[in-house]
Amino acid sequence: MRVDKYLNSVNLTKRRAVSEDMCKNGVVSINGVVVKASKDVKVGDKLTIVYLERSVSYEVLQIPTTKTIPKSLQDEYVREIK
């Protein structure tokens, strides 16, 4: 699954357009490499999003099979790394 779709599907961004812009501006990286929106995400990858004042890292646990998942199931698909 594309990284922009993944961010939207697991409720890390509100819209896919936001995910695309984040990738375009170089704030999304997978395993330490800044990626484009079309990069595929795999189970076990480490996603890092750099915000203005902090950066947050996540581990990919599952790839969703549907367009969106309920926010209550987010912990099954992605885990924040402290």
N, C-alpha and C positions, 0 to 999 in steps of 0.2 A: 504494500500500500504506500502511496506517495506520502511524504512527510507532511505536506500541507493538509491533505485529507485526514491523516492520522491525528494531527493536532486538533482539528475541528471535531472529529468523531469521538475522541475521548474527553471532550469538553475542556481542553486547555486554552482554546480560543473560541470566541463567540461565533465568528464567521470564517469561512474558508478564505475569503479575500484578505482578511487580517493575517492569516497564516502565510499566504502568498507574499504579502508585503514584508512580513518579518523575515522570510527567507531571502527575498530580494535585497533587503537592507543588511544582510549578513549577521543577524542576531541569533540564528538557529544553527546549531552544530550537532553532528552525530559522531560520537567517538572522537571528539576533539577536532573535527574537520568541518569548516563552514560549508553548508550545503545549499543547493538550489531546491526549489519547491518540488521538483520532479524526482528527487532522490528517494529510493525505496527504503522503508523502515523494516527492520527484522527483529524478531524476538531476541532480547538480550542486548540490544543497542542502548547506548547512553546518549540521551538527548539533553542538550544544554541550551537554555534560552537566556540571553543576556538582556536584562531590563535596564532602565536608566541608572538605578542605584544598587542593583544586585543581580546575581545570576542564579538560576535555579536549574538543577539537574534532575532528570527523570530516567528511570530504567523501564524499557518496554517489556511488559510481561506477556501480553497477548496482542494479536491483531484482530480488530473487530470485523465481523462478517456483515454487519449492517451499517447503514449510513451514519447513524448516531446511536449512542448507548445512553441509558439513564445515568444521571449524575451519581446515583447511589451505587452503581456498579463500577465507577471509575477506578477504584482500588484494585480491581481484577485485571485491568489493562495497563495501568501505568503506576509506578511507585516513585515518590520523590526521594531523592538521595540527599542526605544531609551532609 
